């Protein structure tokens, strides 16, 4: 397929490479220097998002926030200006469900399809093409782009209509980051007791508390390796979306609300570009 890609970050760059390796006709619009490596391999870089859309059947975006996606879609020289009827915008960012629904409705007026397809699995999942993909779309639109998504992930679940994929991603982030906070509290409790935190983690991994989060984030806490896996500022952004939705809907999320405050403290300490395992340092009162 003729595929456009925008967002060559830690996850986006390997995802674009998978599409290229699978034989799709890839083109880019990029502001990052990572595009240079693709250009050296003959991948064209378009001058504007509109120009990218004009040459693409499907454009995939993997950027940071709702405002970024909205600007790419309907801003000056945006994708909407270039798309032909029948084209599809697949957004794999994590944005607000309301933004996804709004974009889908505006595209539908132009005969352009929309899929919100946020992912879980992080940089490792992007490199291994093992992402879990949560799709919000009309069924027929999803089936058109499923071959592309299958190149990027192992599990593709159609959650429901546009916006539903973002609801699922919010649920994913709520569980995952709350579990990171629980791991931080467990490590802190063990340390205050003066016991071997590595041994405690090892014991917990063999029981009902064992999880992927404890395996990866718990190990980072034990080793005090706070270099970014996924930058904490992105989880902070995701929780801002989550808590905004909760307030709008009147949905009580007491545990998530407490974790949100811990993320706020993390950001206030200046650790937003470090790993979310830095929640342990928040409990320690700012220890390095």
Secondary structure by P-SEA (a helix, b strand, c coil): cbbbbccccccaaaaaaaaaaaccccccccccccaaaaaaabbbbbccaaaaaaaccbbbbbcccaaaaaaaccccccccccccccbbbbbcccccaaaaaaaaaaaaaacbbbbbccccccaaaaaacccbbbbbccaaaaaaaaaaaaacccccccccccaaaaaaaaaaaaaaaaaaaaaaaaaaaaaaacccaaaaaaaaaaccccccccaaaaaaaaaccccccccaaaaaaaaaaaaaaaaaaccccaaaaaaaaaaaaaaaaccccccccaaaaaaacccc
